[in-house]
């Protein structure tokens, strides 16, 4: 295990991010990028080494590679979550849709396919930490909380809280990843308007990230399944073949 010290410009209460990956280059480059954003990083080269440290001294968030020696990211997440409620982003291989499905089933907050943009990872980390601690994000002020509430989206039975990335359907919580939330937000912002896959990709990913059509379709498929777990008749995300998707709030 390697643990980095806070950078000079990090505040005493800077969020700690644990990076677990057997690729030393990824650990180093991502750590440098996160420290430049004011985070403190702890680095671990395998899941077995990381497990005890993550439980005894939980960070604000973990970034786990899935395929690692000794203990893979899936098992690490499962065993950590038995003890602490740690937000986790998985790093997956580009075409490992089965890994993505399994990771999300275990409760991962999001996943990013390798090779990935550091800017995308930092954006996802910020969003998940904001969701976990909205008071910190608004500076703890009542004005900040009121402004955040004013940005809520209400569309029929759907309620979205962008400040915390919370979603309710008929008053029941629906747990979406950050990526899924951003896609749904783009659809719900203009009910009935068809959004192409390219438009949805632009909403969920920085403009320098390429993802194929199958990626958006996979997110939509998972979202529908999650909504149908609380409402078997859910049909508000509509497919318009050859054009894209729309949200129907009727």
N, C-alpha and C positions, 0 to 999 in steps of 0.2 A: 504494500500500500504506500502511496505517496500522498501527502497532504500539503496543500499549498497554504501559504500565509496570505492574509488579506493584503490587497494592494494598498498603497499609501492613500489613494483617494476614496477607498471604501469607507462607508460610515460604520460605526461600531455595531449597528443593528442590521448591516447588509445581509440579505438572504444568502444562505449557504446552499450551493448546488453540488450534489454528489454525482460524479461521472463514473460509470462502471463500463469498461470496455477493454478487451484484450489487445486492441490496436493502439500502441503507444503514440502514434502520430495523431490519431483522433483525440486522445486524451489531452495532449499538449496543445494542439491548435484550438480546440474548443475551450479549454481552460483559459488561454490567453484572451480569446474573444470575450468570454464571460467576465473576466477580471476587468477588461477595458470598459465594460458596462457597469462596473461597480459591484459585481457579485463576488462572493468568496467561494472557492472551489475546493472540493476534496476528490482525490483521484484514486480509483481502485482498478486493478487489472483483471479481476475475476470476481464472480459472484460470491464464492465461498469466503474470500477475504473481506468482501464488503459487508456481508450479512450482519455480523456481530456489531460492527461500528454503526451501521444504519439504525439498528434497533436501540443500541445504548445511547447514541447521540444523534437523533434524527435531524437531517437537513431540512431545508424548506421544500426541496424538490429533488427527485432523482432522475437521471437520464441513463437508461440501461440499454446496452446492446443485448439483443436476444441470443445470438449464437456466441457462447463463450465456453471455455474449458472449465472443468470442475463443477460449476453450477451455472446453468444458463439463466438468461434474464427472466424467463417465465417462472422458474422455480424460485428465483430470488424475490420476485414480486409477491408470489404466493406466501412465502415464509415471512417476509417483512410485514405484509398486510395482516398477518396473524397477530402482530404485536403493536404496530403503529399505523396510523392513517397517513401514509406518505404519498403525495402526488407523484406520479411517474409518467415520463415520456419514454416510449420504446423507440430504439433505432432498429430498423428492419432492412432486410435485403429488398431490392427493388421489386421483385416479383413474388414475394412471400405473402400472398393474400391470406393463406391459411394461418401464418404467424400473426398477422394483423388481427384476424378474427379471434384467435385464441387469446391474444394479449388483451383485447378489449373485453372479452368475456371475463377475464380475470380481474378487470377493473382498472386497466391502464387509462390514464387521462387523455393520451393522444399517442400517435406514432408518427415517425418521420422516416421515409425510405432513404437508404444510402444509394448513391452519394447525395449529400444534402447541403443546403446553404446554411451557413452560420447565422445569417440574418433571419432565416425562417425559424431556426431553432430558438434564437433569442426572442423572437416575437411570440412563439408558442409558450415559452417559459414565462414571459411577462403576463400573457393572458391567463395562464393557469394560476399563477400567484395572485393575480387580481381577483380571480374567481374565488380563491381560497381565503383572501383577506381584503374584502372591499373597503373596510374602514381605513386600512393603511393606504389604499390606492387613492382615496378621497381626502387624505390628510386628517381623517377623523373628524372633520367639521360637519355640522348639520347642513350647511350650505352645499358642501360637496355631495352629501348623501341625497339631498333634495334634487340637485342637478342630475345625479345619476338616475334617480327615479323618474325624472321627467323624460329621460331617453328610453324608457321601457317601451316595448312593442306589444300592443294588444290587438289580436286579429281573431275575432270570434272566440273559440275555445282555447286559443293559443295565447300564452303570455311569455314574453322573453325579457330577461333582465340583462342587458349587455354589460353592465358594470361588473356583474358576478358570473356571467355566462350561465345563468340559471334558466331553465325552461319548465313551464307548467302546461299541461294539457288537461282541461276540465278540472283545474286545481290540483292535479297529480303531477309530481316531479318526473321529468324525463331526463335521464343522464346522457348528455351528448359530449363528445370530444370537442375541443376547440375548433377543429376543422369543420366538423358537422355543424356546430353552432353558426359559424360564419357563412356556410352555404345556406342554412335555413334562414338566417337573418337577411341574406340577399334576396331570397324568394319571398319572405313575408313582408319585406319593405314595400313591395308593390304587388298586392294580391291580383291574380288573374293575368299578370304580365308574364309572357314566356321569357325565360332566361336560358340562353344557350349554354352548353357545357363550357365554352371558353369564358363566358361572363362569370359563371360560377367558379371557375378556376381562378380568375382574376380576383374574385372576392376572398377566396380562401388562401391563396398563395401569393408571395411577392412576384413581381413581373419578370424576375430573372429565373424563376423556377419552372421547369417543364414537367407537366404531368399529362398522362394520356387520358382519353375519354373514359377508359375503364375505371380509372381512379375515382372520377366524379360519380360514375354509376355505382361503384361499390359503396361510397359514402351515402348515396341516396338509399340504396338497399338496406343498409344498416339503420339509417334513421327511421325508415318505415317500420322496420322490425321493432325498434325501440318504442315507437308510438303505439304500435299495435299490441305491445305488451301491457299497456294501460287502457287501450281502447281497440278492441278487435275490429271495429268498423272504420278505423282511421283510413281516410282516403284523400286527405287534403293536399298531399304532394302528388301532382299529376304529371304523367309522362306524355309529352307530345312528340311522337316518333319522328325523327329526322330534324326536330327543331330544338328540343330541350325539355325543361321542366317549368312548372308554375305552381304557385300556392293558391289554393282555393279556401277562403275562410268562411264559406257558406255552411 
